């Protein structure tokens, strides 16, 4: 019996939280990113998009595998 998680909730969309969310998403997990304000959550999502774009530009990530496309 497998007890692996297929979804996660990350509390805090700052540098660490957005990084954790990105690693989980790349591993195929569903991710809910939560922060105290809408503006903070939007900044976290923008950071995720920048990290994805950077990975694609550097050739570390295939654009077809990225959720940012």
C-alpha positions as CSV (number, residue, x, y, z in Angstrom):
1,X,0.0,0.0,0.0
2,X,1.4,3.4,-1.1
3,X,0.9,6.3,1.3
4,X,2.5,9.0,-0.9
5,X,0.9,12.4,-1.1
6,X,-0.5,13.7,-4.4
7,X,-1.3,17.2,-3.1
8,X,0.3,19.7,-0.8
9,X,-0.5,23.1,0.7
10,X,2.4,25.5,1.2
11,X,1.8,28.3,3.8
12,X,3.7,31.4,2.8
13,X,4.5,32.4,-0.7
14,X,7.8,34.1,0.0
15,X,11.2,32.9,-1.3
16,X,11.2,29.6,0.6
17,X,7.5,28.9,0.2
18,X,7.5,29.5,-3.5
19,X,10.6,27.4,-3.9
20,X,8.9,24.5,-2.0
21,X,5.8,24.9,-4.1
22,X,7.9,24.8,-7.3
23,X,9.7,21.6,-6.3
24,X,6.5,19.9,-5.4
25,X,4.8,21.0,-8.7
26,X,7.8,19.7,-10.7
27,X,7.4,16.4,-8.9
28,X,3.9,16.1,-10.2
29,X,2.0,17.1,-7.0
30,X,-1.0,19.4,-7.0
31,X,0.0,22.5,-5.0
32,X,-2.0,25.1,-3.2
33,X,0.0,28.2,-2.3
34,X,-1.4,30.3,0.6
35,X,-0.3,33.7,2.0
36,X,-1.8,36.3,4.3
37,X,-2.7,38.8,1.5
38,X,-3.6,38.5,-2.1
39,X,-0.6,40.8,-3.0
40,X,1.8,38.4,-1.2
41,X,0.3,35.4,-3.0
42,X,0.6,37.2,-6.4
43,X,4.3,38.0,-5.7
44,X,4.9,34.3,-4.9
45,X,3.2,33.2,-8.2
46,X,5.3,35.8,-10.1
47,X,8.4,34.4,-8.5
48,X,7.4,30.9,-9.6
49,X,6.9,32.1,-13.2
50,X,10.3,33.8,-13.2
51,X,12.0,30.6,-11.8
52,X,10.3,28.5,-14.5
53,X,11.3,31.0,-17.3
54,X,14.9,31.0,-16.0
55,X,15.0,27.2,-16.0
56,X,13.7,27.1,-19.6
57,X,16.1,29.8,-20.8
58,X,19.1,28.0,-19.2
59,X,18.0,24.6,-20.7
60,X,17.5,23.0,-17.3
61,X,13.7,22.6,-17.9
62,X,11.8,21.6,-21.0
63,X,9.1,24.2,-21.9
64,X,6.7,21.3,-22.6
65,X,7.2,20.1,-19.0
66,X,6.7,23.5,-17.5
67,X,3.4,24.7,-16.1
68,X,4.4,28.3,-17.0
69,X,3.7,27.9,-20.7
